[in-house]
């Protein structure tokens, strides 16, 4: 007499929508022991490019929002994660094969909260008023670099939700948009995070989540001329040197792989901003 | 003598006490290079000034080894305040010998003495003075409570501001506690040799600064050297790409200051007298050999004719000629090769349909010269509107609305600088926000200061030189996360402690990367 469950179809999250891969491909997501969990979309080169287009078109709106606004949106993500805590715990327990996942979800939520608070403060600690030798009002301020492509941490355990937060939050808080390749083996919580983002007032295109093979999609993202920065956080097991070489073609900024999950840090925020210095003459009365 | 004619007022090259031959400066001494000796000439007369040593791979090796030794044994152990005192000494010596340096720079580079005397050399002293004071205050640089130096810095600089670029590179590197191997440009190494003498007078410990002269191959050997921790390059975007490829996969920290194609935007309500001077300064300063030059003039359509007329009038008053003459406004083009590039692109401008106007200047018989040139009727698709000419050539494009100005200004892979001329403050601020460039000049142009960060967006490179941000290029952050964040970082750290990961995996990947980069 047990009720027949209604399993979710896991798709990509691109431009605020949930498309299937244009390639029509899926791959099986399993538990560490090999039991079937879901069919996830296997993103293609075209999906990666579509995601970059979506990310680019979201840059002007998102970077033009106030820091206070972006901070509230990021905090809202934390709120919604908290509300769907049980779902994320379930997904992580199943796909990572761990017995408890409450701490991992809590940590991910706290990462979002930590970065949310920086949105209206980062410019104050990284900007400067420059005492130049002359009658000029001179200020340096950080600006988002634009579109960032990121490879989320790929280890099977402990990374699926937390790893995504650790790479996405520091990128978008300053006004960048991101195309992120999710954890390949445990992608389910990434797509569920997409559902959270879609209902957290994050404008469509600000975060684009691709599932599938990082090895397949990363080269196209690294070489893409409309990608301003490349976060290789989870690319340690890929041919990441090739990715960095490809990125050099258009002087794309590159953050090299890190083992584990990147800690929340100002350095990560700073890796994806440009410092703009403006000189205003103050000698023309 | 007619209007605008002046009696010559040349500075004398006789005040210089030049040697006929200069070696490499390694470990505090001038030594012979293994490569073929080459001449440095005056681009204004094509006469040989001195001969210089050429460093090959083994020489570079020797220089890097000297830098490494002095880093480990002396410089990294010295107190910040003592490092600062050496830099203060250097700043003072530059000031004391400023006349000599200004003359040597004008002679070797071809730029007018008015600029070397009033811009280049004073800024060199200012740069050392500014960073000297940072040396014992690094914990305030915004990089955590205990930032660390990187080690040996490999630095390659261009020919347009030889001594100034050297100062931009060396001052922050030394203040932060690194040692340096620097390669000046092939055509403009003379003042670096004088600078080496200044280092001897300052009694800077041997090996802290090493200077290797030579062509591009010397620079390549330097930036690809396995024992350097930092690469800093100023020059063309093409070479910048090559360097970015060659350091891929290594732990070398890289900063690149590359080309530009800056928009200088003039609105109809601009303060016109200042704007005309600003346009002239923007593109004809230093013969246009400026990466941040305002080479695209974006002028509002309704004032186009007035601006162009006044520009032509103003340019007709500029005096081209002997760089050592204190009346000279426009000096010589730095090299025959650069002159050829300027000519070629200017010809392309005409072929593509732009209208050319060239100031009526007497071109000297010898040397490399190019008279100030303006192209009107330029379309954003023309090569002269897209490619960096690096010469005294201005491409004029019109716009009607601020939105159009922004779109056209940003329509370039470069993003180094931009200028805005308007009396309307709110418009100026709105534009400054929208322009994708690292340095914006509002109602001014081509201003530089050691306290002011300089560097580009997009394909103009990354990293900043100058100011507090310039220190970040030569320091490793000690991290803020440990003390700064709350439960988030604890939770994360317990799972996976943050280490300097790429470094651990670098050596085995590094060889591979270098091979690949060379293969390309």
HADDOCK unambig.tbl for C-alpha pairs under 7 A between the chains (distance, minus, plus):
assign (segid A and resid 107 and name CA) (segid B and resid 488 and name CA) 5.42 0.50 0.50
assign (segid A and resid 107 and name CA) (segid B and resid 491 and name CA) 5.55 0.50 0.50
assign (segid A and resid 107 and name CA) (segid B and resid 492 and name CA) 6.65 0.50 0.50
assign (segid A and resid 110 and name CA) (segid B and resid 487 and name CA) 6.84 0.50 0.50
assign (segid A and resid 110 and name CA) (segid B and resid 488 and name CA) 4.77 0.50 0.50
assign (segid A and resid 111 and name CA) (segid B and resid 488 and name CA) 5.14 0.50 0.50
assign (segid A and resid 114 and name CA) (segid B and resid 485 and name CA) 6.98 0.50 0.50
assign (segid A and resid 114 and name CA) (segid B and resid 488 and name CA) 6.94 0.50 0.50
assign (segid A and resid 130 and name CA) (segid B and resid 451 and name CA) 5.68 0.50 0.50
assign (segid A and resid 130 and name CA) (segid B and resid 452 and name CA) 5.69 0.50 0.50
assign (segid A and resid 131 and name CA) (segid B and resid 451 and name CA) 6.39 0.50 0.50
assign (segid A and resid 132 and name CA) (segid B and resid 449 and name CA) 5.84 0.50 0.50
assign (segid A and resid 132 and name CA) (segid B and resid 451 and name CA) 5.94 0.50 0.50
assign (segid A and resid 132 and name CA) (segid B and resid 452 and name CA) 6.72 0.50 0.50
assign (segid A and resid 133 and name CA) (segid B and resid 449 and name CA) 6.96 0.50 0.50
assign (segid A and resid 228 and name CA) (segid B and resid 458 and name CA) 6.95 0.50 0.50
assign (segid A and resid 241 and name CA) (segid B and resid 248 and name CA) 5.85 0.50 0.50
assign (segid A and resid 241 and name CA) (segid B and resid 249 and name CA) 4.73 0.50 0.50
assign (segid A and resid 241 and name CA) (segid B and resid 513 and name CA) 6.28 0.50 0.50
assign (segid A and resid 244 and name CA) (segid B and resid 248 and name CA) 5.46 0.50 0.50
assign (segid A and resid 244 and name CA) (segid B and resid 249 and name CA) 6.99 0.50 0.50
assign (segid A and resid 245 and name CA) (segid B and resid 245 and name CA) 4.72 0.50 0.50
assign (segid A and resid 245 and name CA) (segid B and resid 248 and name CA) 5.69 0.50 0.50
assign (segid A and resid 248 and name CA) (segid B and resid 241 and name CA) 5.57 0.50 0.50
assign (segid A and resid 248 and name CA) (segid B and resid 244 and name CA) 5.34 0.50 0.50
assign (segid A and resid 248 and name CA) (segid B and resid 245 and name CA) 5.54 0.50 0.50
assign (segid A and resid 249 and name CA) (segid B and resid 241 and name CA) 5.83 0.50 0.50
assign (segid A and resid 250 and name CA) (segid B and resid 459 and name CA) 6.08 0.50 0.50
assign (segid A and resid 251 and name CA) (segid B and resid 241 and name CA) 6.46 0.50 0.50
assign (segid A and resid 251 and name CA) (segid B and resid 458 and name CA) 6.73 0.50 0.50
assign (segid A and resid 251 and name CA) (segid B and resid 459 and name CA) 5.43 0.50 0.50
assign (segid A and resid 251 and name CA) (segid B and resid 461 and name CA) 6.39 0.50 0.50
assign (segid A and resid 256 and name CA) (segid B and resid 502 and name CA) 6.27 0.50 0.50
assign (segid A and resid 257 and name CA) (segid B and resid 502 and name CA) 6.13 0.50 0.50
assign (segid A and resid 258 and name CA) (segid B and resid 501 and name CA) 5.24 0.50 0.50
assign (segid A and resid 258 and name CA) (segid B and resid 502 and name CA) 6.43 0.50 0.50
assign (segid A and resid 259 and name CA) (segid B and resid 501 and name CA) 6.08 0.50 0.50
assign (segid A and resid 260 and name CA) (segid B and resid 496 and name CA) 4.97 0.50 0.50
assign (segid A and resid 261 and name CA) (segid B and resid 492 and name CA) 6.98 0.50 0.50
assign (segid A and resid 261 and name CA) (segid B and resid 496 and name CA) 5.95 0.50 0.50
assign (segid A and resid 262 and name CA) (segid B and resid 498 and name CA) 6.66 0.50 0.50
assign (segid A and resid 263 and name CA) (segid B and resid 489 and name CA) 5.87 0.50 0.50
assign (segid A and resid 263 and name CA) (segid B and resid 492 and name CA) 5.97 0.50 0.50
assign (segid A and resid 263 and name CA) (segid B and resid 493 and name CA) 6.42 0.50 0.50
assign (segid A and resid 263 and name CA) (segid B and resid 498 and name CA) 6.46 0.50 0.50
assign (segid A and resid 264 and name CA) (segid B and resid 481 and name CA) 6.27 0.50 0.50
assign (segid A and resid 264 and name CA) (segid B and resid 489 and name CA) 5.91 0.50 0.50
assign (segid A and resid 265 and name CA) (segid B and resid 480 and name CA) 6.39 0.50 0.50
assign (segid A and resid 265 and name CA) (segid B and resid 481 and name CA) 4.93 0.50 0.50
assign (segid A and resid 266 and name CA) (segid B and resid 480 and name CA) 6.64 0.50 0.50
assign (segid A and resid 274 and name CA) (segid B and resid 457 and name CA) 6.62 0.50 0.50
assign (segid A and resid 275 and name CA) (segid B and resid 438 and name CA) 6.26 0.50 0.50
assign (segid A and resid 276 and name CA) (segid B and resid 437 and name CA) 6.80 0.50 0.50
assign (segid A and resid 276 and name CA) (segid B and resid 438 and name CA) 4.41 0.50 0.50
assign (segid A and resid 276 and name CA) (segid B and resid 439 and name CA) 5.76 0.50 0.50
assign (segid A and resid 277 and name CA) (segid B and resid 438 and name CA) 6.01 0.50 0.50
assign (segid A and resid 277 and name CA) (segid B and resid 439 and name CA) 4.77 0.50 0.50
assign (segid A and resid 277 and name CA) (segid B and resid 440 and name CA) 6.14 0.50 0.50
assign (segid A and resid 277 and name CA) (segid B and resid 453 and name CA) 6.48 0.50 0.50
assign (segid A and resid 278 and name CA) (segid B and resid 439 and name CA) 5.86 0.50 0.50
assign (segid A and resid 278 and name CA) (segid B and resid 440 and name CA) 4.62 0.50 0.50
assign (segid A and resid 278 and name CA) (segid B and resid 441 and name CA) 5.91 0.50 0.50
assign (segid A and resid 279 and name CA) (segid B and resid 440 and name CA) 6.17 0.50 0.50
assign (segid A and resid 279 and name CA) (segid B and resid 441 and name CA) 4.88 0.50 0.50
assign (segid A and resid 279 and name CA) (segid B and resid 442 and name CA) 5.83 0.50 0.50
assign (segid A and resid 280 and name CA) (segid B and resid 441 and name CA) 6.50 0.50 0.50
assign (segid A and resid 280 and name CA) (segid B and resid 442 and name CA) 4.93 0.50 0.50
assign (segid A and resid 280 and name CA) (segid B and resid 443 and name CA) 6.69 0.50 0.50
assign (segid A and resid 281 and name CA) (segid B and resid 442 and name CA) 6.45 0.50 0.50
assign (segid A and resid 281 and name CA) (segid B and resid 443 and name CA) 5.88 0.50 0.50
assign (segid A and resid 281 and name CA) (segid B and resid 444 and name CA) 6.40 0.50 0.50
